[in-house]
Amino acid sequence: MVGFLASWWMGIPIGLLEGAAGFFHRDYRRMFKVSVWSFGVVVIFTLLFGLCGLSYGYLQTASINIAEYRGWFIPDDVVNLRRFLCAGYMHNSSYLGGVLAIVAAWIFQVMVKRRTKDGTPGRAAKMLLVTKVDRGGSSPPYAGY
């Protein structure tokens, strides 16, 4: 619950910027499909970035000098300081990961558009879609449709 309340607002810029990038595609079906994929890229990228931040925080807090954390809000009643600081590292790196994930998803959308020639299958893909293979029967092989 705390994570949602602290970060719900990041969905607004991510949604607007990723939704705008979806207009690269030729029609609304392709836009929807690739945009959903790109939101998956955002989620995975941000999650991995947050886990890297947690790992970094774990390494940084092996020995804690409280003076190094002057700028951090640390409540007086924290039971486990190391866990609290690790959660802070994860929180901060997740925001950074969210911002960088926008760029990663833009790159993903551009790559999908370039590789699929604006969503239309290339010549080899068309041949695979329209050609049947003879499975060894007595009938002649299909020339295509």
Kinemage of the C-alpha trace (Angstrom):
@kinemage 1
@onewidth
@group {chain A} dominant
@subgroup {mainchain}
@vectorlist {calphas} color= white
{ca met a 1} P 0.000 0.000 0.000
{ca val a 2} L 2.802 2.400 0.889
{ca gly a 3} L 4.521 1.805 -2.466
{ca phe a 4} L 1.314 2.591 -4.358
{ca leu a 5} L 0.638 5.769 -2.394
{ca ala a 6} L 4.210 6.959 -2.895
{ca ser a 7} L 4.444 6.296 -6.624
{ca trp a 8} L 0.999 6.295 -8.288
{ca trp a 9} L 1.737 9.630 -9.927
{ca met a 10} L 4.578 8.152 -12.029
{ca gly a 11} L 1.905 6.390 -14.086
{ca ile a 12} L 0.726 9.739 -15.450
{ca pro a 13} L 3.921 10.765 -17.309
{ca ile a 14} L 4.678 7.164 -18.266
{ca gly a 15} L 1.164 6.672 -19.649
{ca leu a 16} L 1.119 9.977 -21.522
{ca leu a 17} L 4.585 9.609 -23.028
{ca glu a 18} L 4.191 5.937 -23.945
{ca gly a 19} L 0.708 6.544 -25.301
{ca ala a 20} L 2.033 9.378 -27.463
{ca ala a 21} L 4.799 7.115 -28.773
{ca gly a 22} L 2.114 4.657 -29.853
{ca phe a 23} L 0.994 7.102 -32.539
{ca phe a 24} L 4.025 5.956 -34.558
{ca his a 25} L 2.049 2.951 -35.706
{ca arg a 26} L -0.242 2.696 -38.712
{ca asp a 27} L -3.562 1.842 -37.066
{ca tyr a 28} L -5.221 1.645 -33.677
{ca arg a 29} L -4.900 -2.149 -33.409
{ca arg a 30} L -1.152 -2.062 -33.956
{ca met a 31} L -0.849 0.956 -31.663
{ca phe a 32} L -2.702 -0.862 -28.872
{ca lys a 33} L -0.723 -4.081 -29.251
{ca val a 34} L 2.718 -2.471 -29.320
{ca ser a 35} L 1.790 -0.004 -26.556
{ca val a 36} L 0.796 -2.880 -24.270
{ca trp a 37} L 4.125 -4.547 -25.050
{ca ser a 38} L 5.958 -1.301 -24.320
{ca phe a 39} L 4.193 -0.971 -20.958
{ca gly a 40} L 5.530 -4.452 -20.217
{ca val a 41} L 9.004 -3.156 -21.078
{ca val a 42} L 8.463 -0.269 -18.640
{ca val a 43} L 7.356 -2.563 -15.818
{ca ile a 44} L 10.195 -5.054 -16.270
{ca phe a 45} L 12.842 -2.335 -16.729
{ca thr a 46} L 11.662 -0.439 -13.635
{ca leu a 47} L 11.459 -3.609 -11.558
{ca leu a 48} L 14.986 -4.638 -12.515
{ca phe a 49} L 16.297 -1.140 -11.847
{ca gly a 50} L 14.642 -1.162 -8.408
{ca leu a 51} L 16.149 -4.556 -7.578
{ca cys a 52} L 19.572 -3.266 -8.631
{ca gly a 53} L 19.030 -0.304 -6.298
{ca leu a 54} L 18.121 -2.681 -3.483
{ca ser a 55} L 21.298 -4.679 -4.112
{ca tyr a 56} L 23.360 -1.493 -4.206
{ca gly a 57} L 21.747 -0.350 -0.948
{ca tyr a 58} L 22.519 -3.683 0.668
{ca leu a 59} L 26.193 -3.309 -0.285
{ca gln a 60} L 26.321 0.347 0.806
{ca thr a 61} L 24.819 -0.373 4.209
{ca ala a 62} L 27.205 -3.163 5.201
{ca ser a 63} L 28.612 -0.621 7.675
{ca ile a 64} L 26.398 2.360 8.406
{ca asn a 65} L 27.731 5.837 9.161
{ca ile a 66} L 24.590 7.800 10.039
{ca ala a 67} L 26.300 11.079 9.069
{ca glu a 68} L 26.243 9.962 5.428
{ca tyr a 69} L 22.450 9.946 5.528
{ca arg a 70} L 21.892 13.502 6.797
{ca gly a 71} L 19.683 14.391 3.854
{ca trp a 72} L 17.437 11.361 4.352
{ca phe a 73} L 14.343 11.410 6.519
{ca ile a 74} L 14.928 8.736 9.142
{ca pro a 75} L 12.249 8.476 11.838
{ca asp a 76} L 13.408 8.084 15.424
{ca asp a 77} L 11.493 4.850 15.922
{ca val a 78} L 13.065 2.843 13.050
{ca val a 79} L 13.558 -0.721 14.273
{ca asn a 80} L 15.982 -1.951 11.588
{ca leu a 81} L 17.995 0.925 10.124
{ca arg a 82} L 19.683 -1.156 7.453
{ca arg a 83} L 16.390 -2.446 6.043
{ca phe a 84} L 14.953 1.071 6.096
{ca leu a 85} L 17.951 2.451 4.185
{ca cys a 86} L 17.852 -0.414 1.666
{ca ala a 87} L 14.182 0.325 1.029
{ca gly a 88} L 15.166 3.966 0.465
{ca tyr a 89} L 17.797 2.982 -2.091
{ca met a 90} L 15.249 0.781 -3.849
{ca his a 91} L 12.625 3.548 -3.804
{ca asn a 92} L 14.961 6.163 -5.280
{ca ser a 93} L 16.369 3.856 -7.938
{ca ser a 94} L 12.866 2.787 -8.961
{ca tyr a 95} L 12.010 6.400 -9.783
{ca leu a 96} L 15.182 6.680 -11.847
{ca gly a 97} L 14.339 3.356 -13.478
{ca gly a 98} L 10.853 4.638 -14.318
{ca val a 99} L 12.264 7.685 -16.079
{ca leu a 100} L 14.819 5.623 -17.986
{ca ala a 101} L 12.148 3.036 -18.803
{ca ile a 102} L 10.267 5.671 -20.782
{ca val a 103} L 13.288 6.033 -23.058
{ca ala a 104} L 13.722 2.245 -23.248
{ca ala a 105} L 10.071 1.813 -24.251
{ca trp a 106} L 10.384 4.540 -26.904
{ca ile a 107} L 13.372 2.687 -28.347
{ca phe a 108} L 11.348 -0.535 -28.223
{ca gln a 109} L 8.460 1.048 -30.138
{ca val a 110} L 10.780 2.479 -32.796
{ca met a 111} L 12.538 -0.891 -33.180
{ca val a 112} L 9.209 -2.694 -33.599
{ca lys a 113} L 8.113 -0.197 -36.243
{ca arg a 114} L 11.389 -0.438 -38.173
{ca arg a 115} L 11.591 -4.220 -38.048
{ca thr a 116} L 8.014 -4.742 -39.149
{ca lys a 117} L 7.913 -1.970 -41.758
{ca asp a 118} L 5.152 -0.100 -39.940
{ca gly a 119} L 3.405 -3.232 -38.842
{ca thr a 120} L 3.092 -4.940 -42.216
{ca pro a 121} L 4.886 -8.268 -42.497
{ca gly a 122} L 7.982 -8.353 -44.693
{ca arg a 123} L 8.206 -10.437 -47.878
{ca ala a 124} L 9.532 -13.555 -46.131
{ca ala a 125} L 6.772 -13.367 -43.520
{ca lys a 126} L 4.124 -12.998 -46.245
{ca met a 127} L 5.447 -16.080 -48.001
{ca leu a 128} L 5.190 -18.057 -44.770
{ca leu a 129} L 1.642 -16.864 -44.244
{ca val a 130} L 0.342 -17.714 -47.724
{ca thr a 131} L 2.269 -20.842 -48.759
{ca lys a 132} L 1.206 -24.341 -47.745
{ca val a 133} L 3.753 -27.129 -47.529
{ca asp a 134} L 3.116 -30.525 -49.109
{ca arg a 135} L 3.241 -33.095 -46.319
{ca gly a 136} L 4.138 -36.018 -48.586
{ca gly a 137} L 0.695 -36.776 -49.977
{ca ser a 138} L -0.014 -37.655 -53.579
{ca ser a 139} L -1.366 -34.211 -54.449
{ca pro a 140} L 0.956 -31.648 -56.036
{ca pro a 141} L 2.412 -28.985 -53.729
{ca tyr a 142} L 0.478 -25.742 -53.415
{ca ala a 143} L 1.926 -22.846 -55.352
{ca gly a 144} L 0.533 -20.289 -52.931
{ca tyr a 145} L -2.715 -18.371 -52.654
